[in-house]
Each structure stands twice: as structure tokens, then as C-alpha cells.
Amino acid sequence: MSTQPLSGKLALVTGASRGIGAATAQALAAAGAHVILTARTGGALEEVEDRIHQAGGSATIAPLDLVDGESIGRLAQAISGRWQALDILVLNAATLGSLASVPAIDAKEFARLLTLNIAAPQALIAAFDAMLRASDDARVVALTSSVGAQPRAYWGAYGASKAALETLVGAYGEEVKNISAIRTHIVDPGATRTAMRARAFPGEDAATLKDPSVVGNAIADLVVADTPTGHRVRI
């Protein structure tokens, strides 16, 4: 197999400034894709872009706040003006929110969590649907969590958003599987050394957790392989 099986492909990764998003962007770039990096923090995105370039890959940064719905439309307009098709869309950006009992969930924070974790992915799919359909092998990869399928006390807000994301992406996959080359995949990274994990489990020894690069490489392998639509993997 070619060392750059994604050569000529275009990828968009959300939440690409650190953690799993950054690792995934680097792995896709190493496989030959040109990767568009999005996150709120421009400085951190530039660091990821530099690492990709130093490794011989190519990337473009696009700082934006996915909670601002209009920013997604502007991003799609800019990308479609430069490229014909989008081959890989990685829906990684998410917020944990506060861990709280269901009656104690803060309404304002919950609304923001749902906007970033589920409304933004829907808006991204809608904005890039035409470009995904223009690809001869498009993949939409959504990052989930075990709490989306197995409810856990105090994780109701985050878990509900992941359950909704899985259903949304799966439904999209079913809608387009017979009329396009789009395939959807759900990835549960499991326990990984990230800032979100550290917030959720502050007493945990980070050295016992796998590095985000393990997840990033697994996502790149998933995209390169002839993986069927609807496939779900836990890493």
C-alpha cells in the first residue's frame, strides 16, 4: 500500500487544536491528505499546522467558533470556492460541560453544550453535503463516548449529546448510502490522555492512558480502509 494513500484528498477536522483532533489531523496529513484545521484558538492551530508542515504534510488553518452558526456557512463558502470536493469530515469538537445530576443541569450551559456537540455537527453536514457528495469516496467520522450508549450518573448532559450525535450521523449515512459515495463511521476513543479526560477524572494518572496519537492513527486507518458505512469502532 502507498505510504500516502490519502494523497489528493481533502479533510476537515474540528477541534483540531489539541488532543484527539490534533492527532487525527496529523495522522491524516501523514497519509497524504490536505487537512483543514478548525478550532477556536488560532495560536494552537498554528502549532499543529507547523508540526504537520515539519513532517512534510500540508494543512490550512481556519479559526472559528462552531457555536456561531454563521461561521460554518462562511467556512463552507471559502472551502468550496477553492476545492471541488470534501473527502473526509471528522466531527471531533465537543465540550464536556459540568458533571451534574439531571435535575441540577444548568439550562444555559446545557444549551451551549447541545449547540456545540450536536447542532454544530448537523450544520457542518448540511453545509458540506454537496462537497461530500462530489467526492468519489467520502467519509464522515464522528467521535463519541461510551456514555452515549450506556448512561452514567452525572454524565446525562454529555451522554445525551453523544447519543444524539450517533443517531444523527447514522441517519445521514442511511440517507446517502445508495445515492452517493459517502460513508459514516462512529469512533469511541475510550480512555485517552486529553484535557477533557483530565477535567472529568482529575485524580487519574495520565500516564496510564493511551496517547491521542493512537486514536488519530486508528481514524486514519479507518478512513483508508474499505470500511462499510455505519461501522462503529472502540479504540
C-alpha positions as CSV (number, residue, x, y, z in Angstrom):
1,M,0.0,0.0,0.0
2,S,1.2,3.5,-0.7
3,T,2.7,5.4,2.3
4,Q,0.4,8.2,1.3
5,P,-3.0,6.6,0.4
6,L,-4.8,9.8,1.0
7,S,-2.8,11.8,-1.5
8,G,-5.0,14.3,-3.3
9,K,-7.8,14.0,-0.6
10,L,-9.2,16.9,1.4
11,A,-10.0,16.5,5.1
12,L,-11.7,18.8,7.6
13,V,-11.1,18.2,11.3
14,T,-13.0,20.1,14.0
15,G,-11.5,20.7,17.4
16,A,-8.1,20.3,15.8
17,S,-6.0,22.5,18.1
18,R,-5.1,19.7,20.6
19,G,-5.8,16.2,21.8
20,I,-7.5,13.7,19.5
21,G,-8.4,16.4,16.9
22,A,-4.8,17.5,16.5
23,A,-3.6,13.9,16.5
24,T,-6.2,12.9,13.8
25,A,-5.2,15.9,11.7
26,Q,-1.6,14.9,11.9
27,A,-2.3,11.3,11.0
28,L,-4.5,12.2,8.0
29,A,-1.8,14.7,6.8
30,A,0.9,12.0,7.2
31,A,-1.3,9.7,5.0
32,G,-1.2,12.5,2.3
33,A,-4.4,14.4,2.8
34,H,-4.5,18.2,2.8
35,V,-6.1,18.9,6.2
36,I,-8.2,22.0,7.1
37,L,-7.8,22.6,10.9
38,T,-10.6,24.3,12.8
39,A,-10.9,25.3,16.4
40,R,-11.4,28.5,18.4
41,T,-7.8,29.1,19.3
42,G,-5.7,30.3,16.3
43,G,-2.4,30.1,18.1
44,A,-2.8,26.4,19.0
45,L,-3.9,25.7,15.4
46,E,-0.8,27.3,14.1
47,E,1.3,25.0,16.3
48,V,-0.5,21.9,14.8
49,E,-0.1,23.3,11.3
50,D,3.6,23.8,11.9
51,R,4.0,20.2,13.1
52,I,2.2,18.9,10.0
53,H,4.4,21.0,7.7
54,Q,7.6,19.9,9.5
55,A,6.6,16.3,8.9
56,G,6.2,17.0,5.2
57,G,2.4,17.3,5.2
58,S,0.1,20.1,4.1
59,A,-2.6,21.9,6.1
60,T,-4.7,25.1,6.3
61,I,-6.0,26.7,9.5
62,A,-9.5,28.1,9.8
63,P,-10.0,29.5,13.3
64,L,-13.8,29.7,14.1
65,D,-16.3,29.2,16.9
66,L,-18.7,26.4,15.9
67,V,-21.3,27.8,18.4
68,D,-21.6,30.7,15.9
69,G,-23.8,29.1,13.3
70,E,-23.0,31.7,10.6
71,S,-19.3,30.9,10.8
72,I,-19.9,27.4,9.5
73,G,-21.6,28.8,6.4
74,R,-18.7,31.1,5.8
75,L,-16.2,28.3,6.2
76,A,-18.1,26.1,3.7
77,Q,-18.2,29.0,1.2
78,A,-14.5,29.6,1.5
79,I,-13.6,25.9,1.1
80,S,-16.0,25.3,-1.8
81,G,-14.5,28.3,-3.6
82,R,-11.1,26.6,-3.5
83,W,-11.8,22.9,-3.7
84,Q,-14.3,20.8,-5.6
85,A,-14.9,18.0,-3.0
86,L,-14.5,17.2,0.6
87,D,-13.4,13.7,1.2
88,I,-13.1,13.4,5.0
89,L,-15.1,15.2,7.7
90,V,-14.1,14.5,11.2
91,L,-16.6,15.7,13.8
92,N,-14.4,15.9,16.9
93,A,-15.1,19.2,18.6
94,A,-17.2,18.9,21.7
95,T,-17.5,20.2,25.3
96,L,-17.8,18.1,28.4
97,G,-19.8,20.7,30.4
98,S,-20.2,20.3,34.1
99,L,-20.8,16.9,35.5
100,A,-24.1,17.2,37.4
101,S,-27.3,15.3,38.2
102,V,-30.0,15.6,35.6
103,P,-32.2,17.9,37.9
104,A,-29.1,20.1,38.5
105,I,-28.0,20.7,34.9
106,D,-27.6,24.4,34.2
107,A,-30.0,25.3,31.4
108,K,-27.7,27.9,29.8
109,E,-24.7,25.6,29.9
110,F,-26.8,22.7,28.6
111,A,-28.0,24.8,25.6
112,R,-24.4,25.7,24.7
113,L,-23.3,22.1,25.1
114,L,-26.0,20.9,22.8
115,T,-25.2,23.6,20.3
116,L,-21.5,22.6,20.0
117,N,-22.0,18.8,20.4
118,I,-25.0,18.2,18.2
119,A,-26.3,21.3,16.4
120,A,-22.8,22.2,15.0
121,P,-22.2,18.8,13.6
122,Q,-25.6,18.9,11.9
123,A,-24.8,22.4,10.5
124,L,-21.4,21.1,9.2
125,I,-23.0,18.1,7.5
126,A,-25.6,20.4,5.9
127,A,-23.0,23.0,4.8
128,F,-20.7,20.4,3.3
129,D,-23.2,17.9,2.0
130,A,-22.7,18.9,-1.6
131,M,-18.9,18.8,-1.4
132,L,-19.1,15.3,0.3
133,R,-21.4,14.1,-2.5
134,A,-18.8,15.4,-5.0
135,S,-16.2,13.0,-3.6
136,D,-15.6,9.6,-5.1
137,D,-15.1,8.2,-1.5
138,A,-16.2,10.4,1.3
139,R,-16.1,9.6,5.0
140,V,-17.8,11.3,7.9
141,V,-16.3,10.3,11.2
142,A,-18.0,11.2,14.5
143,L,-16.3,10.9,17.8
144,T,-18.5,9.5,20.6
145,S,-18.2,8.2,24.1
146,S,-19.4,5.1,25.9
147,V,-21.7,7.2,28.0
148,G,-23.7,7.9,24.8
149,A,-24.8,4.2,24.8
150,Q,-24.5,3.4,28.5
151,P,-26.0,6.1,30.8
152,R,-23.8,7.0,33.7
153,A,-24.8,9.1,36.7
154,Y,-23.9,12.8,36.4
155,W,-23.0,12.4,32.8
156,G,-26.5,13.0,31.5
157,A,-25.9,16.2,29.5
158,Y,-22.7,15.0,27.7
159,G,-24.0,11.5,27.2
160,A,-27.3,12.7,25.8
161,S,-25.4,14.8,23.2
162,K,-23.3,11.8,22.1
163,A,-26.3,9.6,21.8
164,A,-27.9,12.3,19.6
165,L,-24.7,12.6,17.5
166,E,-24.6,8.9,16.9
167,T,-28.2,8.9,15.8
168,L,-27.8,11.9,13.6
169,V,-24.7,10.7,11.8
170,G,-26.1,7.2,11.4
171,A,-29.3,8.6,9.9
172,Y,-27.3,10.7,7.4
173,G,-25.3,7.6,6.4
174,E,-28.5,5.7,5.7
175,E,-29.9,8.6,3.7
176,V,-26.9,8.9,1.3
177,K,-25.6,5.4,1.1
178,N,-27.4,4.4,-2.1
179,I,-27.1,7.8,-3.8
180,S,-23.5,8.8,-3.1
181,A,-20.1,7.5,-2.1
182,I,-20.4,8.9,1.4
183,R,-19.8,6.5,4.3
184,T,-20.3,7.3,8.0
185,H,-18.3,5.9,10.9
186,I,-18.6,6.2,14.7
187,V,-15.4,6.2,16.8
188,D,-15.3,5.7,20.5
189,P,-11.8,6.6,21.5
190,G,-12.0,5.1,25.0
191,A,-9.8,6.4,27.8
192,T,-7.3,8.8,26.2
193,R,-4.8,11.3,27.6
194,T,-6.7,14.5,26.8
195,A,-7.5,17.8,28.6
196,M,-11.2,16.8,28.6
197,R,-10.4,13.5,30.3
198,A,-8.3,15.2,32.9
199,R,-11.2,17.5,33.8
200,A,-13.6,14.6,34.1
201,F,-11.2,12.4,36.1
202,P,-8.9,14.8,38.0
203,G,-7.3,12.1,40.2
204,E,-6.4,9.8,37.4
205,D,-2.8,9.0,36.5
206,A,-2.5,10.3,32.9
207,A,0.5,8.0,32.3
208,T,-1.9,5.0,32.4
209,L,-3.9,6.4,29.4
210,K,-3.1,6.0,25.7
211,D,-1.8,8.9,23.8
212,P,-4.1,10.7,21.4
213,S,-1.9,9.6,18.5
214,V,-3.2,6.1,18.9
215,V,-6.7,7.3,18.2
216,G,-5.6,9.6,15.4
217,N,-3.7,6.8,13.7
218,A,-6.7,4.5,14.1
219,I,-9.0,7.0,12.5
220,A,-6.6,7.4,9.6
221,D,-6.5,3.6,9.2
222,L,-10.4,3.5,9.3
223,V,-10.6,6.1,6.5
224,V,-8.0,4.4,4.3
225,A,-9.6,1.0,4.7
226,D,-12.6,-0.2,2.8
227,T,-14.8,0.3,5.9
228,P,-18.5,-0.2,5.4
229,T,-20.9,2.7,6.2
230,G,-22.3,2.6,9.7
231,H,-19.2,0.9,11.1
232,R,-18.6,1.6,14.8
233,V,-15.2,1.1,16.5
234,R,-14.0,1.4,20.0
235,I,-10.2,2.1,20.3
